[in-house]
Amino acid sequence: MVAFQKKTILRYELFGMLFISLLGGLLHFTFEWSGYQPIVGVFSAVNESVWEHLKLGFWPVLLYAIIEYWRIKKETNNFFLAKTVAPYAIIAIIPIIFYSYTSITGESIFVIDLLSFFVAVVIAQFLSYKLLTHKQLSNKLEKVAILALLLLAVAFIVFTFYPPHLPIFQDPISGEYGIINHLH
């Protein structure tokens, strides 16, 4: 891979940090702004649970991956693997930080939650860059990555309406799960 390609890819991944962070921040509010429209809830946080906040990273990463696909895919290696590792990194990092610090403090602290989102996005985009500029790996990995990305998208959609009754899905304010309480 030539230096020009790496610089172009790096610019896209750095811009992606900004795009994902800003869109993720907006998606925190869009469900309420929409008047609690279920279709908007698929892409937005429908409550204050940790799971719902993971959507704020997933959907912007996916949208940005679609943009990048049309703009730089031909200049990259391991495109689908990189664009699958990124959201999985976000959904691993945010809960690790959240549950680690809340086990010490006993409470959620907004500034730390916000910073954990930004840290997760930066790490995800860094990992994406490294994979995009790494030597081409197996085509089988690319196919598995596409499947893993699709499964994650399906999980976010299904669990919006039918979340398991596990702590990561529970709104700490209302004690409710998912979007159902807004549909009545």
Backbone hydrogen bonds, N-H to C=O, Kabsch-Sander energy under -0.5 kcal/mol:
donor,donor_aa,acceptor,acceptor_aa,energy
6,K,2,V,-2.0
7,K,3,A,-2.4
8,T,4,F,-2.2
9,I,5,Q,-2.8
10,L,6,K,-2.7
11,R,7,K,-2.5
12,Y,8,T,-2.2
13,E,9,I,-2.5
14,L,10,L,-2.6
15,F,11,R,-2.6
16,G,12,Y,-2.2
17,M,13,E,-1.3
18,L,14,L,-1.2
19,F,15,F,-2.8
20,I,16,G,-3.0
21,S,17,M,-2.0
22,L,18,L,-2.7
23,L,19,F,-2.7
24,G,20,I,-2.5
25,G,21,S,-2.0
26,L,22,L,-2.1
27,L,23,L,-2.5
28,H,24,G,-0.7
28,H,25,G,-0.7
29,F,26,L,-2.0
30,T,26,L,-1.2
31,F,27,L,-0.5
33,W,29,F,-2.5
34,S,30,T,-1.9
35,G,32,E,-1.8
36,Y,31,F,-2.3
40,V,37,Q,-0.6
41,G,37,Q,-1.8
42,V,38,P,-1.1
43,F,39,I,-0.6
43,F,40,V,-1.0
44,S,40,V,-1.1
45,A,27,L,-1.4
51,W,168,I,-2.8
53,H,49,S,-1.4
54,L,50,V,-1.1
54,L,51,W,-0.9
55,K,51,W,-0.8
55,K,52,E,-0.5
56,L,53,H,-0.5
57,G,54,L,-1.3
58,F,54,L,-2.2
59,W,55,K,-2.0
61,V,57,G,-1.8
62,L,58,F,-2.6
63,L,59,W,-2.7
64,Y,60,P,-2.6
65,A,61,V,-2.2
66,I,62,L,-1.9
67,I,63,L,-1.9
68,E,64,Y,-2.8
69,Y,65,A,-2.4
70,W,66,I,-1.4
71,R,67,I,-1.2
72,I,68,E,-3.3
73,K,68,E,-1.1
73,K,69,Y,-0.7
75,E,72,I,-1.8
76,T,73,K,-1.6
77,N,132,L,-2.1
82,A,78,N,-2.9
83,K,79,F,-2.4
84,T,80,F,-0.7
84,T,81,L,-0.7
85,V,81,L,-2.7
86,A,82,A,-1.8
88,Y,84,T,-1.6
89,A,85,V,-2.5
90,I,86,A,-2.0
91,I,87,P,-2.6
92,A,88,Y,-0.8
92,A,89,A,-0.6
93,I,89,A,-3.0
94,I,90,I,-2.1
96,I,92,A,-1.6
97,I,93,I,-2.6
98,F,94,I,-3.0
99,Y,95,P,-3.0
100,S,96,I,-1.6
101,Y,97,I,-2.6
102,T,98,F,-2.5
103,S,99,Y,-1.1
104,I,100,S,-0.7
104,I,101,Y,-0.6
105,T,101,Y,-3.0
106,G,102,T,-2.1
110,F,108,S,-0.5
112,I,109,I,-0.5
113,D,109,I,-2.4
114,L,110,F,-2.8
115,L,111,V,-2.5
116,S,112,I,-2.6
117,F,113,D,-1.6
118,F,114,L,-2.0
119,V,115,L,-2.9
120,A,116,S,-2.4
121,V,117,F,-2.3
122,V,118,F,-2.6
123,I,119,V,-2.6
124,A,120,A,-2.5
125,Q,121,V,-2.6
126,F,122,V,-2.2
127,L,123,I,-2.7
128,S,124,A,-2.4
129,Y,125,Q,-2.6
130,K,126,F,-2.5
131,L,127,L,-2.2
132,L,128,S,-2.8
133,T,129,Y,-1.8
134,H,131,L,-0.6
142,E,138,S,-1.2
143,K,139,N,-1.8
144,V,140,K,-2.6
145,A,141,L,-2.5
146,I,142,E,-2.0
147,L,143,K,-2.0
148,A,144,V,-2.7
149,L,145,A,-2.4
150,L,146,I,-2.4
151,L,147,L,-2.5
152,L,148,A,-1.8
153,A,149,L,-2.2
154,V,150,L,-2.5
155,A,151,L,-2.4
156,F,152,L,-2.4
157,I,153,A,-2.1
158,V,154,V,-3.1
159,F,155,A,-2.8
160,T,156,F,-0.7
160,T,157,I,-0.7
161,F,157,I,-0.9
161,F,158,V,-0.9
162,Y,158,V,-3.0
166,L,164,P,-2.1
169,F,166,L,-1.8
170,Q,166,L,-0.7
170,Q,167,P,-1.0
171,D,176,E,-3.1
175,G,171,D,-2.5
178,G,169,F,-0.8
179,I,160,T,-2.5
182,H,179,I,-2.6
183,L,179,I,-0.6
183,L,180,I,-1.5
